[in-house]
Amino acid sequence: QAYMWMQALEMIVVFSEVPEKFLEELRHLTIRHIKYGVKAEYIKPFGKAVMTGLEDLFGEAWNPVTEVAWKVLWQRVSTCVTRSLNVGTNLITVSLVNGDLDKLQDAITCAPRNERV
């Protein structure tokens, strides 16, 4: 758990320093999270945990300015991740990510070509 938390912090920092690198990594992150069954609605509670962890980590150095800076950064990161998960969790994408041909066939059958939007 601690390792995953540190990875999340690293990605947040990378986003602030090199947004292009973050966006490259976001694709891989999204695919992993789809495989784990992570849903977009999990991002908000995770963000609260990140903020609580940062406050504990910073201790007395945590102040209103630091809090606002991290919250703004988290908002940007979480918006990107949430959008990616929302787009990537349709039946076709999930079956492709998981390599499940039967579910892919079922997903395609649910929306015949002439009825797709």
Biopython code that builds the backbone (N, CA, C, O; Angstrom):
import numpy as np
from Bio.PDB.StructureBuilder import StructureBuilder

atoms = [
    (1, "GLN", "N", (0.820, -1.189, 0.000)),
    (1, "GLN", "CA", (0.000, 0.000, 0.000)),
    (1, "GLN", "C", (0.866, 1.256, 0.000)),
    (1, "GLN", "O", (0.607, 2.195, -0.752)),
    (2, "ALA", "N", (1.887, 1.269, 0.839)),
    (2, "ALA", "CA", (2.756, 2.445, 0.929)),
    (2, "ALA", "C", (3.471, 2.690, -0.395)),
    (2, "ALA", "O", (3.645, 3.834, -0.816)),
    (3, "TYR", "N", (3.884, 1.602, -1.047)),
    (3, "TYR", "CA", (4.569, 1.731, -2.339)),
    (3, "TYR", "C", (3.637, 2.352, -3.374)),
    (3, "TYR", "O", (4.049, 3.229, -4.133)),
    (4, "MET", "N", (2.381, 1.902, -3.408)),
    (4, "MET", "CA", (1.417, 2.438, -4.362)),
    (4, "MET", "C", (1.141, 3.912, -4.071)),
    (4, "MET", "O", (0.981, 4.711, -4.994)),
    (5, "TRP", "N", (1.086, 4.267, -2.796)),
    (5, "TRP", "CA", (0.855, 5.661, -2.423)),
    (5, "TRP", "C", (2.008, 6.532, -2.908)),
    (5, "TRP", "O", (1.788, 7.629, -3.421)),
    (6, "MET", "N", (3.228, 6.045, -2.747)),
    (6, "MET", "CA", (4.401, 6.797, -3.201)),
    (6, "MET", "C", (4.409, 6.920, -4.724)),
    (6, "MET", "O", (4.799, 7.958, -5.259)),
    (7, "GLN", "N", (3.982, 5.869, -5.424)),
    (7, "GLN", "CA", (3.889, 5.953, -6.885)),
    (7, "GLN", "C", (2.871, 7.014, -7.297)),
    (7, "GLN", "O", (3.101, 7.768, -8.243)),
    (8, "ALA", "N", (1.758, 7.068, -6.591)),
    (8, "ALA", "CA", (0.734, 8.075, -6.890)),
    (8, "ALA", "C", (1.307, 9.474, -6.684)),
    (8, "ALA", "O", (1.094, 10.358, -7.514)),
    (9, "LEU", "N", (2.020, 9.679, -5.601)),
    (9, "LEU", "CA", (2.635, 10.990, -5.353)),
    (9, "LEU", "C", (3.642, 11.340, -6.441)),
    (9, "LEU", "O", (3.714, 12.484, -6.890)),
    (10, "GLU", "N", (4.409, 10.353, -6.855)),
    (10, "GLU", "CA", (5.391, 10.596, -7.916)),
    (10, "GLU", "C", (4.696, 11.036, -9.203)),
    (10, "GLU", "O", (5.151, 11.963, -9.874)),
    (11, "MET", "N", (3.588, 10.367, -9.548)),
    (11, "MET", "CA", (2.860, 10.748, -10.761)),
    (11, "MET", "C", (2.295, 12.157, -10.641)),
    (11, "MET", "O", (2.276, 12.902, -11.620)),
    (12, "ILE", "N", (1.836, 12.527, -9.456)),
    (12, "ILE", "CA", (1.300, 13.873, -9.253)),
    (12, "ILE", "C", (2.407, 14.905, -9.467)),
    (12, "ILE", "O", (2.190, 15.928, -10.117)),
    (13, "VAL", "N", (3.577, 14.637, -8.925)),
    (13, "VAL", "CA", (4.705, 15.557, -9.083)),
    (13, "VAL", "C", (5.133, 15.622, -10.545)),
    (13, "VAL", "O", (5.408, 16.705, -11.062)),
    (14, "VAL", "N", (5.193, 14.475, -11.213)),
    (14, "VAL", "CA", (5.547, 14.451, -12.636)),
    (14, "VAL", "C", (4.564, 15.299, -13.434)),
    (14, "VAL", "O", (4.958, 16.022, -14.349)),
    (15, "PHE", "N", (3.280, 15.207, -13.084)),
    (15, "PHE", "CA", (2.264, 16.005, -13.775)),
    (15, "PHE", "C", (2.588, 17.490, -13.674)),
    (15, "PHE", "O", (2.430, 18.230, -14.645)),
    (16, "SER", "N", (3.041, 17.924, -12.502)),
    (16, "SER", "CA", (3.333, 19.349, -12.312)),
    (16, "SER", "C", (4.605, 19.772, -13.038)),
    (16, "SER", "O", (4.720, 20.918, -13.474)),
    (17, "GLU", "N", (5.557, 18.855, -13.168)),
    (17, "GLU", "CA", (6.844, 19.204, -13.762)),
    (17, "GLU", "C", (6.894, 18.959, -15.264)),
    (17, "GLU", "O", (7.400, 19.791, -16.017)),
    (18, "VAL", "N", (6.370, 17.816, -15.700)),
    (18, "VAL", "CA", (6.425, 17.438, -17.116)),
    (18, "VAL", "C", (5.074, 16.836, -17.512)),
    (18, "VAL", "O", (4.935, 15.614, -17.569)),
    (19, "PRO", "N", (4.085, 17.680, -17.784)),
    (19, "PRO", "CA", (2.745, 17.159, -18.090)),
    (19, "PRO", "C", (2.724, 16.159, -19.247)),
    (19, "PRO", "O", (1.924, 15.223, -19.241)),
    (20, "GLU", "N", (3.595, 16.350, -20.236)),
    (20, "GLU", "CA", (3.622, 15.434, -21.381)),
    (20, "GLU", "C", (3.982, 14.017, -20.942)),
    (20, "GLU", "O", (3.397, 13.048, -21.427)),
    (21, "LYS", "N", (4.938, 13.895, -20.030)),
    (21, "LYS", "CA", (5.332, 12.569, -19.535)),
    (21, "LYS", "C", (4.184, 11.939, -18.759)),
    (21, "LYS", "O", (3.928, 10.741, -18.878)),
    (22, "PHE", "N", (3.495, 12.750, -17.963)),
    (22, "PHE", "CA", (2.346, 12.239, -17.218)),
    (22, "PHE", "C", (1.303, 11.681, -18.175)),
    (22, "PHE", "O", (0.776, 10.590, -17.957)),
    (23, "LEU", "N", (1.006, 12.425, -19.230)),
    (23, "LEU", "CA", (-0.020, 11.985, -20.178)),
    (23, "LEU", "C", (0.391, 10.703, -20.896)),
    (23, "LEU", "O", (-0.461, 9.875, -21.218)),
    (24, "GLU", "N", (1.698, 10.532, -21.152)),
    (24, "GLU", "CA", (2.183, 9.268, -21.726)),
    (24, "GLU", "C", (1.930, 8.113, -20.757)),
    (24, "GLU", "O", (1.464, 7.046, -21.156)),
    (25, "GLU", "N", (2.240, 8.337, -19.490)),
    (25, "GLU", "CA", (2.067, 7.301, -18.474)),
    (25, "GLU", "C", (0.599, 7.042, -18.151)),
    (25, "GLU", "O", (0.242, 5.953, -17.702)),
    (26, "LEU", "N", (-0.245, 8.039, -18.378)),
    (26, "LEU", "CA", (-1.663, 7.914, -18.055)),
    (26, "LEU", "C", (-2.312, 6.758, -18.808)),
    (26, "LEU", "O", (-3.173, 6.065, -18.264)),
    (27, "ARG", "N", (-1.904, 6.550, -20.050)),
    (27, "ARG", "CA", (-2.463, 5.440, -20.833)),
    (27, "ARG", "C", (-2.190, 4.111, -20.138)),
    (27, "ARG", "O", (-3.095, 3.289, -19.992)),
    (28, "HIS", "N", (-0.959, 3.899, -19.715)),
    (28, "HIS", "CA", (-0.598, 2.652, -19.026)),
    (28, "HIS", "C", (-1.318, 2.547, -17.680)),
    (28, "HIS", "O", (-1.806, 1.480, -17.308)),
    (29, "LEU", "N", (-1.376, 3.654, -16.964)),
    (29, "LEU", "CA", (-2.068, 3.692, -15.679)),
    (29, "LEU", "C", (-3.540, 3.323, -15.845)),
    (29, "LEU", "O", (-4.085, 2.539, -15.068)),
    (30, "THR", "N", (-4.170, 3.891, -16.854)),
    (30, "THR", "CA", (-5.590, 3.617, -17.094)),
    (30, "THR", "C", (-5.817, 2.148, -17.411)),
    (30, "THR", "O", (-6.741, 1.536, -16.875)),
    (31, "ILE", "N", (-4.997, 1.578, -18.264)),
    (31, "ILE", "CA", (-5.145, 0.160, -18.618)),
    (31, "ILE", "C", (-4.996, -0.713, -17.377)),
    (31, "ILE", "O", (-5.787, -1.633, -17.171)),
    (32, "ARG", "N", (-3.983, -0.433, -16.543)),
    (32, "ARG", "CA", (-3.805, -1.215, -15.312)),
    (32, "ARG", "C", (-5.025, -1.093, -14.409)),
    (32, "ARG", "O", (-5.493, -2.087, -13.854)),
    (33, "HIS", "N", (-5.533, 0.108, -14.264)),
    (33, "HIS", "CA", (-6.673, 0.315, -13.381)),
    (33, "HIS", "C", (-7.945, -0.331, -13.921)),
    (33, "HIS", "O", (-8.771, -0.811, -13.145)),
    (34, "ILE", "N", (-8.111, -0.349, -15.227)),
    (34, "ILE", "CA", (-9.259, -1.051, -15.817)),
    (34, "ILE", "C", (-9.151, -2.543, -15.509)),
    (34, "ILE", "O", (-10.142, -3.183, -15.156)),
    (35, "LYS", "N", (-7.943, -3.092, -15.644)),
    (35, "LYS", "CA", (-7.738, -4.515, -15.334)),
    (35, "LYS", "C", (-8.060, -4.821, -13.875)),
    (35, "LYS", "O", (-8.585, -5.891, -13.566)),
    (36, "TYR", "N", (-7.747, -3.883, -12.973)),
    (36, "TYR", "CA", (-8.016, -4.084, -11.546)),
    (36, "TYR", "C", (-9.474, -3.844, -11.186)),
    (36, "TYR", "O", (-9.895, -4.126, -10.064)),
    (37, "GLY", "N", (-10.245, -3.323, -12.137)),
    (37, "GLY", "CA", (-11.656, -3.052, -11.867)),
    (37, "GLY", "C", (-11.901, -1.716, -11.174)),
    (37, "GLY", "O", (-12.962, -1.499, -10.589)),
    (38, "VAL", "N", (-10.914, -0.822, -11.240)),
    (38, "VAL", "CA", (-11.066, 0.492, -10.615)),
    (38, "VAL", "C", (-12.096, 1.302, -11.397)),
    (38, "VAL", "O", (-12.091, 1.318, -12.628)),
    (39, "LYS", "N", (-12.962, 1.962, -10.672)),
    (39, "LYS", "CA", (-13.990, 2.797, -11.285)),
    (39, "LYS", "C", (-13.670, 4.266, -11.020)),
    (39, "LYS", "O", (-12.993, 4.603, -10.049)),
    (40, "ALA", "N", (-14.164, 5.123, -11.892)),
    (40, "ALA", "CA", (-13.886, 6.559, -11.770)),
    (40, "ALA", "C", (-14.330, 7.116, -10.420)),
    (40, "ALA", "O", (-13.698, 8.025, -9.882)),
    (41, "GLU", "N", (-15.417, 6.570, -9.875)),
    (41, "GLU", "CA", (-15.917, 7.107, -8.602)),
    (41, "GLU", "C", (-14.988, 6.808, -7.423)),
    (41, "GLU", "O", (-15.180, 7.356, -6.338)),
    (42, "TYR", "N", (-13.987, 5.949, -7.618)),
    (42, "TYR", "CA", (-13.028, 5.667, -6.549)),
    (42, "TYR", "C", (-11.991, 6.784, -6.411)),
    (42, "TYR", "O", (-11.306, 6.872, -5.392)),
    (43, "ILE", "N", (-11.877, 7.630, -7.427)),
    (43, "ILE", "CA", (-10.821, 8.639, -7.441)),
    (43, "ILE", "C", (-11.008, 9.675, -6.329)),
    (43, "ILE", "O", (-10.035, 10.079, -5.692)),
    (44, "LYS", "N", (-12.233, 10.102, -6.096)),
    (44, "LYS", "CA", (-12.470, 11.139, -5.076)),
    (44, "LYS", "C", (-12.061, 10.674, -3.675)),
    (44, "LYS", "O", (-11.339, 11.400, -2.993)),
    (45, "PRO", "N", (-12.500, 9.477, -3.215)),
    (45, "PRO", "CA", (-12.049, 9.030, -1.889)),
    (45, "PRO", "C", (-10.533, 8.811, -1.829)),
    (45, "PRO", "O", (-9.908, 9.047, -0.796)),
    (46, "PHE", "N", (-9.949, 8.359, -2.940)),
    (46, "PHE", "CA", (-8.498, 8.190, -2.971)),
    (46, "PHE", "C", (-7.816, 9.549, -2.800)),
    (46, "PHE", "O", (-6.802, 9.657, -2.111)),
    (47, "GLY", "N", (-8.371, 10.573, -3.424)),
    (47, "GLY", "CA", (-7.817, 11.919, -3.290)),
    (47, "GLY", "C", (-7.841, 12.407, -1.853)),
    (47, "GLY", "O", (-6.900, 13.053, -1.391)),
    (48, "LYS", "N", (-8.919, 12.095, -1.150)),
    (48, "LYS", "CA", (-8.994, 12.481, 0.267)),
    (48, "LYS", "C", (-7.897, 11.782, 1.064)),
    (48, "LYS", "O", (-7.282, 12.378, 1.948)),
    (49, "ALA", "N", (-7.660, 10.516, 0.743)),
    (49, "ALA", "CA", (-6.601, 9.766, 1.430)),
    (49, "ALA", "C", (-5.230, 10.355, 1.108)),
    (49, "ALA", "O", (-4.370, 10.447, 1.984)),
    (50, "VAL", "N", (-5.028, 10.750, -0.138)),
    (50, "VAL", "CA", (-3.755, 11.367, -0.529)),
    (50, "VAL", "C", (-3.536, 12.655, 0.257)),
    (50, "VAL", "O", (-2.451, 12.884, 0.791)),
    (51, "MET", "N", (-4.558, 13.488, 0.327)),
    (51, "MET", "CA", (-4.430, 14.763, 1.054)),
    (51, "MET", "C", (-4.161, 14.539, 2.546)),
    (51, "MET", "O", (-3.342, 15.236, 3.145)),
    (52, "THR", "N", (-4.846, 13.575, 3.133)),
    (52, "THR", "CA", (-4.618, 13.257, 4.549)),
    (52, "THR", "C", (-3.188, 12.762, 4.752)),
    (52, "THR", "O", (-2.517, 13.154, 5.707)),
    (53, "GLY", "N", (-2.731, 11.900, 3.851)),
    (53, "GLY", "CA", (-1.364, 11.394, 3.937)),
    (53, "GLY", "C", (-0.327, 12.495, 3.797)),
    (53, "GLY", "O", (0.677, 12.516, 4.509)),
    (54, "LEU", "N", (-0.584, 13.412, 2.868)),
    (54, "LEU", "CA", (0.347, 14.531, 2.689)),
    (54, "LEU", "C", (0.385, 15.428, 3.925)),
    (54, "LEU", "O", (1.448, 15.876, 4.352)),
    (55, "GLU", "N", (-0.781, 15.676, 4.481)),
    (55, "GLU", "CA", (-0.840, 16.510, 5.688)),
    (55, "GLU", "C", (-0.040, 15.869, 6.820)),
    (55, "GLU", "O", (0.691, 16.552, 7.538)),
    (56, "ASP", "N", (-0.183, 14.554, 6.972)),
    (56, "ASP", "CA", (0.588, 13.837, 7.998)),
    (56, "ASP", "C", (2.085, 13.895, 7.695)),
    (56, "ASP", "O", (2.902, 14.092, 8.595)),
    (57, "LEU", "N", (2.433, 13.724, 6.426)),
    (57, "LEU", "CA", (3.831, 13.710, 6.008)),
    (57, "LEU", "C", (4.493, 15.077, 6.227)),
    (57, "LEU", "O", (5.621, 15.155, 6.712)),
    (58, "PHE", "N", (3.794, 16.134, 5.872)),
    (58, "PHE", "CA", (4.336, 17.485, 6.010)),
    (58, "PHE", "C", (4.392, 17.945, 7.460)),
    (58, "PHE", "O", (5.243, 18.755, 7.829)),
    (59, "GLY", "N", (3.495, 17.432, 8.270)),
    (59, "GLY", "CA", (3.471, 17.836, 9.676)),
    (59, "GLY", "C", (3.245, 19.330, 9.833)),
    (59, "GLY", "O", (2.295, 19.885, 9.280)),
    (60, "GLU", "N", (4.127, 19.979, 10.593)),
    (60, "GLU", "CA", (3.977, 21.414, 10.856)),
    (60, "GLU", "C", (4.215, 22.267, 9.615)),
    (60, "GLU", "O", (3.811, 23.429, 9.579)),
    (61, "ALA", "N", (4.860, 21.710, 8.607)),
    (61, "ALA", "CA", (5.108, 22.459, 7.367)),
    (61, "ALA", "C", (3.843, 22.571, 6.508)),
    (61, "ALA", "O", (3.801, 23.342, 5.550)),
    (62, "TRP", "N", (2.815, 21.792, 6.862)),
    (62, "TRP", "CA", (1.539, 21.854, 6.129)),
    (62, "TRP", "C", (0.826, 23.134, 6.544)),
    (62, "TRP", "O", (0.523, 23.333, 7.720)),
    (63, "ASN", "N", (0.566, 23.986, 5.586)),
    (63, "ASN", "CA", (-0.105, 25.253, 5.873)),
    (63, "ASN", "C", (-1.141, 25.516, 4.779)),
    (63, "ASN", "O", (-1.208, 24.759, 3.810)),
    (64, "PRO", "N", (-1.940, 26.560, 4.911)),
    (64, "PRO", "CA", (-2.987, 26.813, 3.912)),
    (64, "PRO", "C", (-2.458, 26.951, 2.480)),
    (64, "PRO", "O", (-3.114, 26.502, 1.540)),
    (65, "VAL", "N", (-1.302, 27.555, 2.305)),
    (65, "VAL", "CA", (-0.730, 27.718, 0.963)),
    (65, "VAL", "C", (-0.346, 26.359, 0.379)),
    (65, "VAL", "O", (-0.643, 26.067, -0.779)),
    (66, "THR", "N", (0.313, 25.535, 1.189)),
    (66, "THR", "CA", (0.701, 24.193, 0.756)),
    (66, "THR", "C", (-0.535, 23.368, 0.431)),
    (66, "THR", "O", (-0.571, 22.660, -0.575)),
    (67, "GLU", "N", (-1.533, 23.462, 1.275)),
    (67, "GLU", "CA", (-2.766, 22.706, 1.065)),
    (67, "GLU", "C", (-3.436, 23.087, -0.253)),
    (67, "GLU", "O", (-3.844, 22.215, -1.020)),
    (68, "VAL", "N", (-3.547, 24.368, -0.513)),
    (68, "VAL", "CA", (-4.179, 24.820, -1.759)),
    (68, "VAL", "C", (-3.375, 24.344, -2.968)),
    (68, "VAL", "O", (-3.951, 23.889, -3.956)),
    (69, "ALA", "N", (-2.057, 24.445, -2.895)),
    (69, "ALA", "CA", (-1.211, 24.015, -4.015)),
    (69, "ALA", "C", (-1.420, 22.537, -4.330)),
    (69, "ALA", "O", (-1.585, 22.164, -5.492)),
    (70, "TRP", "N", (-1.414, 21.697, -3.300)),
    (70, "TRP", "CA", (-1.605, 20.265, -3.516)),
    (70, "TRP", "C", (-3.021, 19.956, -3.990)),
    (70, "TRP", "O", (-3.214, 19.073, -4.826)),
    (71, "LYS", "N", (-4.006, 20.667, -3.469)),
    (71, "LYS", "CA", (-5.388, 20.425, -3.895)),
    (71, "LYS", "C", (-5.592, 20.798, -5.359)),
    (71, "LYS", "O", (-6.275, 20.085, -6.095)),
    (72, "VAL", "N", (-5.004, 21.908, -5.780)),
    (72, "VAL", "CA", (-5.110, 22.313, -7.187)),
    (72, "VAL", "C", (-4.437, 21.274, -8.079)),
    (72, "VAL", "O", (-4.987, 20.876, -9.106)),
    (73, "LEU", "N", (-3.262, 20.845, -7.685)),
    (73, "LEU", "CA", (-2.544, 19.834, -8.462)),
    (73, "LEU", "C", (-3.331, 18.530, -8.506)),
    (73, "LEU", "O", (-3.463, 17.921, -9.567)),
    (74, "TRP", "N", (-3.857, 18.096, -7.357)),
    (74, "TRP", "CA", (-4.648, 16.863, -7.320)),
    (74, "TRP", "C", (-5.884, 16.989, -8.200)),
    (74, "TRP", "O", (-6.249, 16.034, -8.885)),
    (75, "GLN", "N", (-6.526, 18.133, -8.196)),
    (75, "GLN", "CA", (-7.718, 18.336, -9.020)),
    (75, "GLN", "C", (-7.391, 18.125, -10.495)),
    (75, "GLN", "O", (-8.155, 17.484, -11.216)),
    (76, "ARG", "N", (-6.271, 18.656, -10.939)),
    (76, "ARG", "CA", (-5.864, 18.490, -12.345)),
    (76, "ARG", "C", (-5.583, 17.028, -12.667)),
    (76, "ARG", "O", (-6.049, 16.499, -13.676)),
    (77, "VAL", "N", (-4.818, 16.388, -11.798)),
    (77, "VAL", "CA", (-4.477, 14.975, -12.019)),
    (77, "VAL", "C", (-5.729, 14.110, -11.984)),
    (77, "VAL", "O", (-5.937, 13.283, -12.872)),
    (78, "SER", "N", (-6.554, 14.292, -10.976)),
    (78, "SER", "CA", (-7.733, 13.431, -10.821)),
    (78, "SER", "C", (-8.728, 13.625, -11.956)),
    (78, "SER", "O", (-9.422, 12.682, -12.338)),
    (79, "THR", "N", (-8.807, 14.832, -12.499)),
    (79, "THR", "CA", (-9.686, 15.063, -13.644)),
    (79, "THR", "C", (-9.222, 14.243, -14.841)),
    (79, "THR", "O", (-10.041, 13.622, -15.518)),
    (80, "CYS", "N", (-7.929, 14.235, -15.107)),
    (80, "CYS", "CA", (-7.388, 13.436, -16.221)),
    (80, "CYS", "C", (-7.644, 11.949, -16.011)),
    (80, "CYS", "O", (-8.085, 11.253, -16.925)),
    (81, "VAL", "N", (-7.365, 11.470, -14.811)),
    (81, "VAL", "CA", (-7.541, 10.044, -14.514)),
    (81, "VAL", "C", (-9.014, 9.660, -14.592)),
    (81, "VAL", "O", (-9.352, 8.624, -15.166)),
    (82, "THR", "N", (-9.889, 10.478, -14.025)),
    (82, "THR", "CA", (-11.326, 10.186, -14.037)),
    (82, "THR", "C", (-11.852, 10.130, -15.459)),
    (82, "THR", "O", (-12.594, 9.213, -15.812)),
    (83, "ARG", "N", (-11.476, 11.098, -16.274)),
    (83, "ARG", "CA", (-11.923, 11.096, -17.674)),
    (83, "ARG", "C", (-11.430, 9.855, -18.405)),
    (83, "ARG", "O", (-12.178, 9.237, -19.163)),
    (84, "SER", "N", (-10.192, 9.496, -18.181)),
    (84, "SER", "CA", (-9.638, 8.309, -18.845)),
    (84, "SER", "C", (-10.377, 7.051, -18.428)),
    (84, "SER", "O", (-10.689, 6.204, -19.265)),
    (85, "LEU", "N", (-10.656, 6.926, -17.143)),
    (85, "LEU", "CA", (-11.393, 5.746, -16.674)),
    (85, "LEU", "C", (-12.817, 5.734, -17.215)),
    (85, "LEU", "O", (-13.324, 4.675, -17.585)),
    (86, "ASN", "N", (-13.464, 6.880, -17.268)),
    (86, "ASN", "CA", (-14.826, 6.933, -17.804)),
    (86, "ASN", "C", (-14.867, 6.515, -19.266)),
    (86, "ASN", "O", (-15.769, 5.786, -19.680)),
    (87, "VAL", "N", (-13.904, 6.967, -20.044)),
    (87, "VAL", "CA", (-13.855, 6.617, -21.463)),
    (87, "VAL", "C", (-13.455, 5.155, -21.640)),
    (87, "VAL", "O", (-13.949, 4.475, -22.539)),
    (88, "GLY", "N", (-12.568, 4.681, -20.786)),
    (88, "GLY", "CA", (-12.000, 3.352, -20.968)),
    (88, "GLY", "C", (-12.760, 2.204, -20.353)),
    (88, "GLY", "O", (-12.304, 1.064, -20.441)),
    (89, "THR", "N", (-13.899, 2.450, -19.733)),
    (89, "THR", "CA", (-14.578, 1.347, -19.056)),
    (89, "THR", "C", (-15.840, 0.878, -19.773)),
    (89, "THR", "O", (-16.733, 0.308, -19.147)),
    (90, "ASN", "N", (-15.917, 1.114, -21.081)),
    (90, "ASN", "CA", (-17.036, 0.515, -21.807)),
    (90, "ASN", "C", (-16.735, -0.964, -22.039)),
    (90, "ASN", "O", (-15.585, -1.388, -21.924)),
    (91, "LEU", "N", (-17.742, -1.733, -22.358)),
    (91, "LEU", "CA", (-17.592, -3.196, -22.464)),
    (91, "LEU", "C", (-16.538, -3.606, -23.483)),
    (91, "LEU", "O", (-15.785, -4.550, -23.247)),
    (92, "ILE", "N", (-16.477, -2.920, -24.595)),
    (92, "ILE", "CA", (-15.509, -3.289, -25.636)),
    (92, "ILE", "C", (-14.086, -3.043, -25.146)),
    (92, "ILE", "O", (-13.225, -3.911, -25.289)),
    (93, "THR", "N", (-13.833, -1.880, -24.576)),
    (93, "THR", "CA", (-12.488, -1.567, -24.092)),
    (93, "THR", "C", (-12.055, -2.526, -22.991)),
    (93, "THR", "O", (-10.924, -3.011, -23.000)),
    (94, "VAL", "N", (-12.934, -2.799, -22.056)),
    (94, "VAL", "CA", (-12.596, -3.706, -20.950)),
    (94, "VAL", "C", (-12.255, -5.094, -21.478)),
    (94, "VAL", "O", (-11.286, -5.705, -21.026)),
    (95, "SER", "N", (-13.031, -5.595, -22.420)),
    (95, "SER", "CA", (-12.748, -6.932, -22.957)),
    (95, "SER", "C", (-11.431, -6.940, -23.726)),
    (95, "SER", "O", (-10.700, -7.929, -23.674)),
    (96, "LEU", "N", (-11.113, -5.861, -24.438)),
    (96, "LEU", "CA", (-9.831, -5.782, -25.145)),
    (96, "LEU", "C", (-8.663, -5.726, -24.164)),
    (96, "LEU", "O", (-7.665, -6.424, -24.343)),
    (97, "VAL", "N", (-8.785, -4.901, -23.134)),
    (97, "VAL", "CA", (-7.720, -4.768, -22.135)),
    (97, "VAL", "C", (-7.458, -6.101, -21.444)),
    (97, "VAL", "O", (-6.311, -6.451, -21.166)),
    (98, "ASN", "N", (-8.524, -6.839, -21.170)),
    (98, "ASN", "CA", (-8.384, -8.125, -20.481)),
    (98, "ASN", "C", (-8.119, -9.290, -21.427)),
    (98, "ASN", "O", (-7.919, -10.417, -20.975)),
    (99, "GLY", "N", (-8.115, -9.033, -22.733)),
    (99, "GLY", "CA", (-7.862, -10.098, -23.701)),
    (99, "GLY", "C", (-8.938, -11.164, -23.707)),
    (99, "GLY", "O", (-8.649, -12.334, -23.958)),
    (100, "ASP", "N", (-10.171, -10.780, -23.434)),
    (100, "ASP", "CA", (-11.287, -11.727, -23.345)),
    (100, "ASP", "C", (-12.119, -11.661, -24.625)),
    (100, "ASP", "O", (-12.983, -10.796, -24.772)),
    (101, "LEU", "N", (-11.849, -12.582, -25.543)),
    (101, "LEU", "CA", (-12.529, -12.572, -26.839)),
    (101, "LEU", "C", (-14.016, -12.862, -26.727)),
    (101, "LEU", "O", (-14.812, -12.311, -27.488)),
    (102, "ASP", "N", (-14.405, -13.723, -25.787)),
    (102, "ASP", "CA", (-15.832, -14.020, -25.613)),
    (102, "ASP", "C", (-16.599, -12.769, -25.190)),
    (102, "ASP", "O", (-17.671, -12.478, -25.721)),
    (103, "LYS", "N", (-16.045, -12.039, -24.237)),
    (103, "LYS", "CA", (-16.712, -10.809, -23.790)),
    (103, "LYS", "C", (-16.680, -9.738, -24.880)),
    (103, "LYS", "O", (-17.607, -8.937, -24.995)),
    (104, "LEU", "N", (-15.618, -9.725, -25.674)),
    (104, "LEU", "CA", (-15.559, -8.790, -26.794)),
    (104, "LEU", "C", (-16.678, -9.086, -27.778)),
    (104, "LEU", "O", (-17.369, -8.176, -28.237)),
    (105, "GLN", "N", (-16.855, -10.356, -28.099)),
    (105, "GLN", "CA", (-17.934, -10.748, -29.015)),
    (105, "GLN", "C", (-19.296, -10.360, -28.439)),
    (105, "GLN", "O", (-20.153, -9.849, -29.159)),
    (106, "ASP", "N", (-19.494, -10.601, -27.149)),
    (106, "ASP", "CA", (-20.755, -10.215, -26.500)),
    (106, "ASP", "C", (-20.970, -8.702, -26.572)),
    (106, "ASP", "O", (-22.077, -8.237, -26.841)),
    (107, "ALA", "N", (-19.907, -7.946, -26.329)),
    (107, "ALA", "CA", (-20.015, -6.483, -26.346)),
    (107, "ALA", "C", (-20.364, -5.974, -27.738)),
    (107, "ALA", "O", (-21.168, -5.054, -27.889)),
    (108, "ILE", "N", (-19.762, -6.571, -28.740)),
    (108, "ILE", "CA", (-20.049, -6.157, -30.120)),
    (108, "ILE", "C", (-21.457, -6.558, -30.513)),
    (108, "ILE", "O", (-22.148, -5.808, -31.202)),
    (109, "THR", "N", (-21.884, -7.727, -30.085)),
    (109, "THR", "CA", (-23.225, -8.215, -30.406)),
    (109, "THR", "C", (-24.298, -7.317, -29.786)),
    (109, "THR", "O", (-25.374, -7.145, -30.357)),
    (110, "CYS", "N", (-24.003, -6.749, -28.623)),
    (110, "CYS", "CA", (-24.967, -5.858, -27.956)),
    (110, "CYS", "C", (-25.282, -4.631, -28.796)),
    (110, "CYS", "O", (-26.361, -4.053, -28.666)),
    (111, "ALA", "N", (-24.371, -4.233, -29.639)),
    (111, "ALA", "CA", (-24.571, -3.039, -30.462)),
    (111, "ALA", "C", (-24.219, -3.356, -31.909)),
    (111, "ALA", "O", (-23.117, -3.052, -32.365)),
    (112, "PRO", "N", (-25.160, -3.971, -32.638)),
    (112, "PRO", "CA", (-24.890, -4.283, -34.044)),
    (112, "PRO", "C", (-24.471, -3.026, -34.810)),
    (112, "PRO", "O", (-24.893, -1.916, -34.487)),
    (113, "ARG", "N", (-23.638, -3.223, -35.822)),
    (113, "ARG", "CA", (-23.038, -2.117, -36.569)),
    (113, "ARG", "C", (-24.066, -1.059, -36.978)),
    (113, "ARG", "O", (-23.805, 0.135, -36.827)),
    (114, "ASN", "N", (-25.208, -1.464, -37.485)),
    (114, "ASN", "CA", (-26.187, -0.491, -37.968)),
    (114, "ASN", "C", (-26.920, 0.231, -36.833)),
    (114, "ASN", "O", (-27.685, 1.161, -37.088)),
    (115, "GLU", "N", (-26.690, -0.193, -35.571)),
    (115, "GLU", "CA", (-27.357, 0.445, -34.434)),
    (115, "GLU", "C", (-26.383, 1.192, -33.521)),
    (115, "GLU", "O", (-26.794, 1.754, -32.506)),
    (116, "ARG", "N", (-25.100, 1.199, -33.876)),
    (116, "ARG", "CA", (-24.103, 1.870, -33.033)),
    (116, "ARG", "C", (-24.211, 3.377, -33.175)),
    (116, "ARG", "O", (-24.531, 3.904, -34.241)),
    (117, "VAL", "N", (-23.938, 4.047, -32.080)),
    (117, "VAL", "CA", (-23.989, 5.514, -32.081)),
    (117, "VAL", "C", (-22.594, 6.069, -32.194)),
    (117, "VAL", "O", (-22.413, 7.287, -32.213)),
]
sb = StructureBuilder()
sb.init_structure("model")
sb.init_model(0)
sb.init_chain("A")
sb.init_seg("    ")
for serial, (resi, resn, name, xyz) in enumerate(atoms, 1):
    if name == "N":
        sb.init_residue(resn, " ", resi, " ")
    sb.init_atom(name, np.array(xyz, "f"), 0.0, 1.0, " ", f" {name:<3s}", serial, name[0])
structure = sb.get_structure()
